[in-house]
Amino acid sequence: MEAYEKIHQLHHLIETGTAADLPGPYKVGVDLGTADVVLVVTDSQGNPVAGSLRWASVVKDGLVVDFRGATTIVEELKAEVEKTMGITLDKGATAIPPGTVGRNAQACGHVIAGAGIEPICQVDEPVAAAKALNIGHGIVVDIGGGTTGIAVLKNGDLVFTADEATGGTHISLVLSGAYKITYEEAEVLKKDVSQHRRIMPVVLPVIEKMATIVKNMLAGYDEYQDYPVYVVGGTAYLTGFGEEFSKAFGRKVHVPPHPLLVTPLGIAMFG
């Protein structure tokens, strides 16, 4: 199954609450995002078997700010997928933004452990996305709720990572201020595809800032200038995001289908 086909399959499984009839052994990944928590199960080849997603605000700027809430959500997602698959999930992987260290990095592992999933691996988020996209040479930009991280791969090996605190949260804050609505209402507005064309001029400066941040991260690394660039994360769902990011970045970027699910899929592949 090709990378984009796997992403489409995962989206279908989550939307329908079903499981693919694929043999084990299975791999489990949990993505603790700023705006959502996703649990994904794949087979040994990285093909999606099942998954579940919950919108939540238990993480901020890559840090777990509601440990009990995060643990409860993972417990619920675990129970849902276990019921769908008819098995018990006991081990898995999780991920963190690049540069997260110490107790902040350990917190994600503690969350899934508290939910009954033994953490066996922890990976940088953009590295997980690169795994899902099966990238040998390329640059992955993972725009989360609170952070924008990048991973550069050469011959399949990670050669550079970086992370900055700008993400989808900042888009919601701008919408909240511009339309004089609450942050929660701005989140709903941001997810409404029918409103994307209307809000694009308002959020465009934030998208341009994201592109500039990534461009500055890569400054001085001329050998990476010809590498294809992939942008993942929920913010990339915005209609026209890829085109506007490309303009500000100075070269074309690729936005995979269902960009919110790329990183969770990759995390499971490490599980």
Protein Blocks (a to p, Z undefined) as FASTA:
>chain_A
ZZklmmmmmmmmmmnopacdddddddddddddfkbccdddddfkopafbdcdddddfbge
hiafblmlmmmmmmmmmmmmmmmnopacfbdcddddehiacjllmmmmmmmmmnopacfb
dcdfklmmmmmnopabdcdddddfkbccddddeehiafbdcdddddfklmmmmmmmmnop
afklmmmmmmmmklmmmmmmmmmmmmmmmmmmmmmmmgoilmlmmpccddedjklmpghk
lmmmmmmnopacdddehkllmmmmmmmmmZZ
